[in-house]
């Protein structure tokens, strides 16, 4: 069953606010909730999928936003206190843009950034308090063995799997 929330989603609403909202809505079997929101007055984004679930005795929220072409825009995982702890961002062509972890609202650990072809271009390391410790810029190769012979993309893969 598809549950669509009755209000439009504005781009200014954060994933934390969405998780707080779906926490107040009625649950389903085994506390699983899945809701879909539609963007209003936005030409590039399509919709948001918000789900709540209990995984190994921990409540987790996943908020996934989509581009108009159906590809993912971002995926944010939140803990039971509605705080981000993991985030993935994507370009419109479904190539990854960045990924990393959060702790208490600040970036934590290793964050990886990619170009529009999905090749790694920068790695940043953050301390526990959110301060940037180290940055490394990477000059990505144009073609590698893995990108040339990827059966999913006949012209070569848009990203390289490490």
N, C-alpha and C positions, 0 to 999 in steps of 0.2 A: 504494500500500500504506500502510495506517495503522499507525504505530508508536506504541504506548502503553507508556509506561514502567511497570514493575511496581509502583511505590510510589505512595502518595497524596501529594499536594502540600499542605503546610501553609501557611497564610497568612504565617507568619513567615519563610519561605524567600525570599531576595532573588533578583532576576534575575541578579545576579553569580554566585550559587551555582549557579543552574540552568545558566548558560553554562559554568561550570567542569565541571559534571557531564556535559553533552552533548559537551564537548570530549574526554572520555575514552572515549566510546562509539564503536563502529565506524562508519565513514563509508560513503557510497554513491557512486554515479557522480559524478565531478567534485567530490568532497568535500562534497556537499550532504547535510545531515542535517535531518530533520523529525521531531520527537517531540511527543507529546501527553501531558499529565499531568492527572490528575483530582484535584480538591480532596477532602479528607476532613474530615468534621465541620464543614462550613461551609454555611450556609443561603443566602447571597447570591451566592456565586461558583460558577461551573460548572467551568471547566477552564483549562489553560494550554497554549499552543502555543509550542514553542521550536524555532527553526530556525537552522542554521548554513550559511553559504554564502560563496563566494569571489566578490567583485564587483570587477572591474578590479584584480586582483592583491591585494586586501585582504580579509582574513577578517572577517566581520561576523556578529554574533548578533542575532536579533530574538526577544524574548520577549513574547508577547501573552497577556493574561489576559482572560477573558470573564465577564460576569454570567450569572446563571441563565437570563435571558430570551434569551440568545444574543448580545446586544450586547457590544461591546468595553468592557472596564474600563480597561485601560492597554496601551500598547505602548512597549516600551523597546528601544532599539538600543544594542548594546555593541560595543566594538572588539575586536581580537584579544587584548588583555591583560585582557579581561573587565571593562572599565570602562565605565560609562554615558557616552554622549555625546549622546543625544537621548531625550526622553521625552514621550509624549502620554497624558493622562488623560481619561476620559470619564465622564459621568453615566450612570445606569441607562437613561435615555431616548435614549441614543446621541448626546447633545449633547456637544461638547467641554467639558472642565473646565479644563484648563491644558496648556500645551506650552512647551518650552524645551530648551536645551542644557546639557550638563555639561562640565566640564573638570577632570580629576584629582579627581573626587568632589565638586566644588562646582558650584553653579549658575553659569552664565556667560552673558553677553550679555542678550538680550531674552527675558523670560518673559511670556506672555500668559495671563490668567485670564478665564474666562467664567462666566456664570450658568447656571441650569438650562435656560433657553431657548436657550443657546448664544450669547448676545450678550456682547461684550467688556465687562468691567467694571473690569479693572485691568491695567496694564502695569508691569512692574518691569525695571530694568536693573541688571545685576550686573557687577562688575569681574572681571578674570581670577583674582583670588585668592578669589573667592566672596563678597565683601562687597557689600551692597546700596548702589548709588549713587543711584538715583532711583526714585520710585514715582509713578504717575499713576493716579488713580481716574477712571473714565469712567461717566457716566450714560447707559446705552444707550437708544436710541429704542424706543418700543413697537412700531411697525410702520413698515416702509419699503417702497419700491417693490419691492425684491428679495424681501422676505419675503412680501408679499401675492401676487405673481404667480409663485411657485415651483411648477412642475407636480408636483414630487415630494411636496409637502405641500399638500393642498387647503385646509386651514384656515390656511395660512401656514407658512413654514418655522420650525423651532425655532432656527435660527441664521442669521446673515447672512454672506455670503461677501464678504470685502474684496478 
